[in-house]
Amino acid sequence: MKRLKILTVVFASLVLAACSGPRPTGEAASPGTGAAPGGSPVSGGRLVYALSADAAGFNPVTDQFASQSYSMTGTIIEALVGVDAEGNWKPVLAESLTPNADADEWTVKVRPGVAFSTGEPLDAEVVKANLEAQKASPLNTAVFAPVTSVEVTDPMTVKVTLRGPWVAFPYYLAAQIGMIVPKASLADPKAASRKPVGTGAFLFKEYVPGSRMVVTKNPNYWRKGLPYLDEIEFRILPDSQTRAQTLEAGGVDAMGTTRDEDIVKFGALKDAYTVGRASGMAVPEYMFMLNTAVPPLDDLRVRRALAHATDRKTVISTLRSGLTEEADGPWSKESKWYAPGDGYPAYDLAKAAALVKEVEAEKGPVSFEIISPPDPNTMQGIELAQDMWRKAGVEVTIKQVDQADLINRAVTGDYQATVWTQFSAPDPDGEYIWMHQNYAQPVGAVSLNFSRIKDAELSNAFDTGRSNPQEDVRRQAYATVQQRLRELVPFIFIDHLNTGAVIAKTKVRGIGQHVLPDGDKGLPLTGSPVPYHPFSQLWLSQS
């Protein structure tokens, strides 16, 4: 059980650190989807914001972070890097990040004049201590494996040396792995997990596990004039229907949700509510992940047959109210990295059945087990796919397991197929460890390449994308990645899961409209399954 827990935490943290980052989203909300009216920000007021789950803790070095963790912790603890509305990384607690000619060494200058709420100044020694703690942490050691050393070169400058070129390195510092805490928090991680301290716009006030977290305005925040709100209460309401009813009744001012019916319902009430949804690379893909190292899914014909037998349009109309777009790879058509191609198996039941018969003639009946968490909505999708695959001649049994066991089985390869949601990195390099053959280990061993796909062409393309700074070269490399994924089918992609939303009363202004320290517009909404956003520039209308 102890090993299971460690693996679960490691995986979940890695997904957030390396996968749930930002990319261009367009507008957080347009007039047709409930954009808040304009006006000048005013100071004061208390915001009550409903979340779907509690945080596992508030220490970015030791605790598993999910979207709700970023919402709560991000009010107090800031990262070295942010991302603008165009998807470019921008310094936040860092003043600048500069690579050498080969991008295997990055110089990080720390922003002057920033202090923690305790009064301790932010300097190079603090940044070095945080980065070294992250590299030593089981949560993020795999992500920081390319880092060989962190060196202080002057009181406000840190030099990070890498094993090889890594042009997307700053993006990783925009997530949990780049969040900076004072040395006292590093020395007492248990206390930091329950009473976070940072440089952020708010101060920790109260935390009741499973119920609420309250933060108050930081009067000494380094970004003058911010925040606008006096206090925020994050209220934990796990049941989505209860959250919606509480919002309608006025018990909360805003909420996160993944229910398509909430998006449709509140989106129609434009005078009373705003609805913001992430899009582009800020949303993950819903898919079925196949273990390519075990029968019968080690046979490409079986994997392609399953893809041909999957009617994605029916899944979307049945489960998503038609709100999502079909996926044929890890990036949506809105992304600048998307490469069109004809390689992904289109819905063709006759072709699927023919491939199954071909395999049966050689190896006998085709059957396998798919694992799923015991969530009714998830089970509905699994059963829909089971019926589609059965029509092609494949017998599929469903086994329900809890989330922790499912993740452990994925990590160790103890599965044939599973429902899966992943791939929303700030840069395509964020998917490197999940699909590169160097991270594919034998069944029974811990493997970050969960599908265990091994392909030299795919891996070489990821290497080129990581090491080459020229965007046209990177685009071609990631076009190759998409081509190989469509041909090899380690994942049966269904749709881009952008049904996560932030719904708020119209008095709540500024969601998805923040600016970064350099004045550029920040990324509106990001993360999954419910998108998150900064809170320092939210304000309440007095009308």
C-alpha positions, 0 to 999 in steps of 0.5 A: 500500500505504501508503494501504491500511494507513492506511485499515485502521488508521483504520477498525479504531481507529474501530470500537473507539473509537466502536463497541465499547463497553459497554451493559447486559449483565445478569449476566456469568455466572449459575449455569446458565452457570458463575458463580464461587462467592463468597468474600472476595478474597485477594492474591497469585498469578499468572494466565495468560490466553490471548488469540486475537491479539497487540496491534498496539501499546499506545499509545492515540493511535497504535495500532489497538486490538482487544479483546486490546489493551484486555485487555493495555493496560487493566491499565496505562493507564486511561480518564477514564470507565467504564460501570456495570452499568446502562450509565451512564457513570461517572467514573474518572480524571475526578472529574466531567464536567458539561455546560452547558445545551446540552451543547455544552461539557463541564467535566472535573474531574480526579480528585485524588491520581492519579499515573502509575507514573513519579511524574508527577501526573495533572492538567489539562495532561496530560488536555488534551495527551492529548485534543489528541493524540487529535484530531490522530491519524489514528486518531480525528480523525473521532470527535473532529471535533465538538471545537473546543477543549480548554482548561485552566481551572484545574490540575485542570479541562479545558473541552471545547468542541464544534461543537454539542450532544453528550449522549453525549460521555462515553461516547467517553472510556470507550474508547481515545480516553479512555485517558490516558498521561503526556506522555513517552509522547506525546513518544515514541510509538514507545516508548509503543507497546512499553512502556506507562506509565499510572496503572493497577493493573499495571506493564509487565514484558515483551513478546515480540511474538506470544508474551506480555506480562507485567505486575506489581502496581503497589504505588502504585496509587491505588485502595488495596487493589488489585490482588489479583494479583501478576502476569499473563501474557497468552499469545498463542495464535491457534488456538482449538483450541490455546487450549482444549486448553491450558486443559484441560491446565492451561497457562493459567487462562483464555481468550477464545474465539468457538467455540460448541463451547467454550461448550457444552463448558466450560459443561457442566463447571460444577464446573471452569470458568466461562463468561461471555458479553457480551449486549445492546448489548455484542455486535455484529451479524453481517450482510451489508453492501450498497453502496447506491451501486452496481448492482444493490444501489442498487435497494431491491427487490434489497436487500429480495429478498435479505433475504426470501431469507435464512433467519436461523434456518437460519444460526443453527442451522447456524453458531452451535449455536443460541446466538444470537438473530435480529437485525432491526437494530443493537440487540437486544431486551435494549437499552432502545433497541430498538424493535419493528417489522414493517418488516424483511423476513421470510423469504419465498422466494416474495416474494424471487423475485417481487421479483427477477423484477420487477427482471429484467423491467426491467434484466436478470439480477440478479447481484453479487459478495460479498467475504469474508476467507479464513476457513473459518468465515466462508466457510461462512456466505457459501456458505450465503447464496449458496445461499439467494439463488440460490434466489430467482434471484440469481447471487452470486460469492464473492471472497476477499480478506485482511482489510486489503483488505476494509476498504480496499474497504469504506472506498472503496466498491470492493465490492458486498456483504461479510460484516460485523460491527459495532454495539456502541456504548455509546450509540446515538450511537456509530453516528452516523458509520457511517450519517449521510448526512454521512459518505456519500461517492461511490464512490472517496472515503473514506467512514465510511458504508460502505453509503453509505446516504443518507436525510434521515429517518434522518440527522435522527433521528441528529441528534436523538439526539445533541443532545437530552438527554431520554431519551424524545425520544432513544428515539423518534429511535432508533426512527425509525433502526431503522424506516428501516434496516428499510425501506431494508435497507442491511444484511441483519442475521443475528444478535446475535453473542454467541458470544464468551466468557471461559472460566476455571478456577473458581479464577479469581474476579472476572471481570465482578464489578468495582466502579467508583471510586464503588462501583457495579458495573461493566459485566461483559463488553463488546467483540467478537468476544471480550469483555474486562473489567478485571483489577484485581479478579481473584483466585485461590482458594486451595482 
